[in-house]
Amino acid sequence: MGLLKVIFIFILIWYVIKLIVRYILPKAFFHFLNKQQGFGNDDIRRKRPKEGEINIKMEHSPKNQKDGDDFGEYVDFEEVEPEQKTDDE
């Protein structure tokens, strides 16, 4: 009778561990990852400033990024007709 209790307890523990690994552990793992990446801190990011407090947000463009329109200086030119030689010369 004692051997059957031990076997039953091992089987019960095996199924409990199996359920934990299959359902609870992945959810806890992804919750931890999202918390580390900052997705869980929405309430901190959305914190409203106190009355009378001034916040200035400055958005800087990356220094390494070049504008597509910046190819150099534009030089305006006119077409000049070539000089014609005359027979007098």
C-alpha positions in Angstrom: 0.0 0.0 0.0 2.9 2.4 0.8 4.4 1.8 -2.7 1.1 2.7 -4.4 1.0 6.0 -2.4 4.5 6.9 -3.5 3.8 6.1 -7.1 0.6 8.1 -7.0 2.4 11.1 -5.5 5.1 11.0 -8.1 2.5 10.8 -10.9 0.6 13.7 -9.4 3.8 15.8 -9.0 4.7 14.9 -12.6 1.4 16.2 -14.0 1.5 19.4 -11.8 5.0 20.2 -13.1 3.9 19.4 -16.7 0.9 21.8 -16.3 3.1 24.6 -14.8 5.7 24.2 -17.6 3.1 24.2 -20.4 0.8 27.0 -19.3 2.1 29.1 -16.5 5.8 29.3 -17.3 5.5 30.7 -20.9 3.1 33.5 -19.7 5.4 34.4 -16.8 8.4 34.4 -19.2 6.7 36.7 -21.8 5.4 39.0 -19.0 9.0 39.3 -17.7 10.3 40.1 -21.2 7.7 42.7 -21.8 8.5 44.3 -18.5 12.2 44.4 -19.3 11.5 46.0 -22.7 9.5 48.7 -21.1 6.1 47.8 -22.4 4.8 47.4 -18.9 5.7 51.0 -17.9 2.9 52.8 -19.8 1.6 54.4 -16.7 5.1 55.9 -16.0 5.5 57.2 -19.6 2.0 58.8 -19.5 2.5 60.5 -16.2 1.0 64.0 -16.5 3.0 67.0 -15.4 2.0 68.7 -12.2 0.1 72.0 -12.4 2.6 74.8 -13.2 5.3 72.4 -14.3 6.8 73.1 -17.7 8.1 70.2 -19.9 10.0 70.9 -23.2 10.5 68.0 -25.6 13.1 68.5 -28.3 13.2 66.1 -31.2 16.6 65.9 -32.8 17.2 64.4 -36.2 20.1 61.9 -36.4 23.3 63.7 -37.3 24.4 60.9 -39.6 21.3 61.0 -41.7 21.7 63.2 -44.8 18.8 65.0 -46.5 17.9 63.6 -50.0 17.7 67.1 -51.4 21.2 68.2 -50.3 23.3 67.5 -53.4 25.4 70.6 -53.2 25.0 74.2 -54.6 22.7 74.9 -57.5 24.4 76.9 -60.2 22.2 78.8 -62.6 23.6 79.0 -66.2 22.8 80.4 -69.6 23.5 78.8 -72.9 25.9 80.8 -74.9 26.0 80.5 -78.7 29.4 79.8 -80.1 31.1 82.7 -81.8 31.1 82.6 -85.6 34.3 83.4 -87.4 34.1 86.0 -90.0 36.2 86.1 -93.2 37.6 89.5 -92.1 40.0 87.9 -89.7 
